């Protein structure tokens, strides 16, 4: 089955309305901030444990 047929029949069309885009953008920024903070914290913990 060609990919185009699979895409047309199985994979839904992505939402592109403004509300969804703004919600997704805000969620992504929050997630990036949390991930950065967690990585920074983990790096500080491991640095303190190895010195």
Backbone bond lengths (Angstrom), bond angles and torsions (degrees), N, CA, C in turn:
res aa  C-N    CA-C-N  psi(-1)  N-CA   C-N-CA  omega(-1)  CA-C   N-CA-C  phi
1 X - - - 1.449 - - 1.531 108.50 -
2 X 1.309 116.78 122.46 1.466 119.39 178.65 1.525 110.93 -63.58
3 X 1.310 115.07 151.77 1.464 121.46 -177.99 1.523 111.83 -60.16
4 X 1.315 117.46 -37.28 1.474 120.27 -178.95 1.527 110.92 -62.86
5 X 1.319 117.70 -38.33 1.465 121.10 178.67 1.520 109.51 -68.09
6 X 1.321 117.06 -43.72 1.458 121.12 178.06 1.519 110.02 -59.82
7 X 1.316 116.46 -46.41 1.461 121.34 -178.90 1.532 110.46 -62.24
8 X 1.308 117.47 -39.61 1.465 121.07 -176.46 1.524 112.40 -74.14
9 X 1.331 117.00 -26.34 1.463 118.83 -173.88 1.517 113.93 -104.28
10 X 1.320 119.23 -27.33 1.458 121.33 -171.47 1.529 112.80 -112.62
11 X 1.310 117.20 -45.90 1.455 121.47 -173.83 1.530 109.07 -83.46
12 X 1.336 117.55 124.47 1.469 118.79 -178.74 1.529 111.70 -69.98
13 X 1.309 115.24 155.71 1.460 121.44 177.53 1.527 107.83 -70.20
14 X 1.331 118.84 131.69 1.465 119.72 -179.39 1.523 111.89 -66.08
15 X 1.328 114.76 146.81 1.464 119.95 177.52 1.518 108.88 -76.46
16 X 1.316 115.92 137.63 1.453 120.45 -179.90 1.530 112.23 -130.11
17 X 1.349 116.75 13.82 1.453 117.90 179.62 1.531 109.44 -71.14
18 X 1.315 116.29 155.43 1.460 122.31 -172.67 1.526 112.59 -59.33
19 X 1.339 117.80 -42.66 1.468 120.36 -179.80 1.520 111.42 -59.33
20 X 1.314 116.33 -43.73 1.463 120.26 -179.46 1.530 111.05 -66.90
21 X 1.298 117.24 -43.68 1.467 121.40 -179.87 1.529 110.44 -61.44
22 X 1.326 117.67 -44.29 1.463 120.85 179.59 1.528 111.31 -66.82
23 X 1.324 116.99 -39.99 1.464 120.61 177.71 1.527 110.01 -63.29
24 X 1.321 117.07 -47.04 1.465 121.58 -179.59 1.530 110.83 -61.99
25 X 1.316 117.19 -41.65 1.451 121.52 -179.40 1.531 110.72 -63.67
26 X 1.331 117.02 -44.07 1.465 121.00 179.10 1.526 110.34 -64.80
27 X 1.355 117.09 -43.17 1.468 120.59 178.44 1.523 110.43 -60.69
28 X 1.315 116.69 -44.59 1.469 121.10 -177.93 1.525 111.46 -63.04
29 X 1.320 116.80 -42.96 1.467 120.44 178.73 1.530 111.31 -64.28
30 X 1.351 117.04 -41.50 1.471 120.11 176.53 1.521 110.46 -61.87
31 X 1.320 116.77 -44.26 1.459 121.18 -179.83 1.531 110.63 -62.80
32 X 1.321 117.46 -43.81 1.461 120.64 178.68 1.526 110.81 -61.75
33 X 1.333 116.98 -40.74 1.464 120.38 179.67 1.532 110.40 -64.44
34 X 1.346 116.73 -45.65 1.467 119.97 179.00 1.516 111.26 -62.88
35 X 1.309 117.16 -43.14 1.466 120.62 -179.24 1.524 110.72 -63.38
36 X 1.321 116.90 -42.06 1.468 120.73 178.51 1.522 110.30 -62.47
37 X 1.326 116.80 -45.36 1.467 120.89 -179.88 1.524 110.78 -63.26
38 X 1.322 117.48 -42.73 1.466 121.11 179.59 1.520 111.10 -64.92
39 X 1.321 117.37 -43.20 1.465 120.36 178.53 1.519 111.01 -64.20
40 X 1.319 116.63 -42.25 1.463 120.37 178.49 1.530 110.42 -61.97
41 X 1.333 116.64 -43.99 1.464 120.95 178.39 1.530 110.44 -62.13
42 X 1.337 116.19 -46.76 1.468 120.13 -179.09 1.534 110.68 -62.13
43 X 1.308 117.28 -41.64 1.464 120.11 178.88 1.531 110.76 -63.46
44 X 1.330 117.92 -38.08 1.460 121.00 177.04 1.524 111.33 -66.43
45 X 1.338 116.74 -40.22 1.462 120.71 178.93 1.519 110.82 -64.38
46 X 1.318 116.70 -46.73 1.469 118.76 -177.99 1.523 111.51 -70.25
47 X 1.336 117.65 -32.75 1.453 119.76 177.34 1.525 110.46 -66.42
48 X 1.328 117.25 -39.29 1.471 120.88 179.46 1.531 110.70 -69.29
49 X 1.331 116.90 -32.85 1.469 120.18 -178.14 1.534 111.83 -75.56
50 X 1.315 117.80 -24.86 1.462 120.12 -176.28 1.529 112.57 -94.70
51 X 1.321 117.66 -7.10 1.478 118.64 -179.73 1.507 110.79 -104.12
